[in-house]
Amino acid sequence: MKNIKTTVALSIALALAANAAEVMADSKGKGKGKGSDDRGASASVCRQLASALDTDVEGLHAALKAELKAAVATEQSGLDLNMWATLVNRDGVVCAVAFSGANRNSQWPGSRVISAQKANTANAFSLDTLALSTANLYAAVQPGGSLYGLQESNPVDTEVAYKGPTSNFGRRNDPMVGERPGGVNVFGGGLPLYNAAHKVIGAVGLSGDTSCADHNIAWRVRAGLGLDNLEGVGGVSGDDTRADNIVFDIVDGVSASGFGHPVCIKSDNASPVGDNAGSTAYVGTLPTTDH
């Protein structure tokens, strides 16, 4: 486990360095409008993500929305609330934003941006050889944790995250689409996406319920999209068939693995409800990813 922690810390340090270099390069642009370079250059990358789903860029929103609605209807480990979901490509550019309810006010408004943060985080700190869910980062970023301070890196671009028109939130032309909102979120709901070649091609972020339910629903969305091909990809969960699954091992405030997550209400639908053993057993029933 010590070697795994070292590998994770080094991987994140390299990702942060690469991100800083990219920001410096972007700052040398020729004064184009914010996000204009991303909109022009990211189309081909979003097409790559769409191709993995056997659709086109225009079909990404419909694919995400369909799987989101199906996952929300299936998963009942939280408060049974509607959800927001965001897809980002490998560059962290938003390719689709969707909601499961009747309209944009049917789920927590604040969860739209959180879903994008989670997608950005899972993408930014996962590799072809290491899958990290946002749930895996909770314990590591607490004071004294191996990644303390990570949550302060890569802040959200508020001009991207909150620009309107609000009437387009969660639609095919959501204002975040084609932009890089950034952000780091360190509780359940963000998962990296792996294509049939076991390469990370982006991430999905879910928000709108308890953090455990967010993780479980994101897991089902990823499986429904067929982008959960993690065979041979490392992780910190201790489960070879679910490498980036949420870990419940916090006792008296300390995570045994260093990558634990608090249990959540109804995270286990059987007795005993809400303890580590019950919660671990429950997430062990989620679809496997060893394919």
Buried (B, 14 or more C-beta within 10 A) or exposed (E): EEEBBEBBBEBBEEBBEEBEEEEEEEEEEEEEEEBEBBBEEBBEBBBBBBEBBEBEBEBBBEBBBBBBBBBBEEBEBBEEBBBBBBBBBBBBBBBBBBBBBEEBEBBBEEBBBBBBBBBBBBBBBBBBEBBBBBBBBBBBBBEEBBBEEBBEBBEBBEEBBBBEEEEBBBBBEBBBBBBBBBBBBBBBBBBBBBBEEBBBBBBBBBBBBBBBBBBBBBBBBBBBBBBBBBBEBBBBBBBBBBBBBBBBBBEEEEBBBBBBBBBBEBBBEEEEBBBBEBBBEBBEEBEBBBE
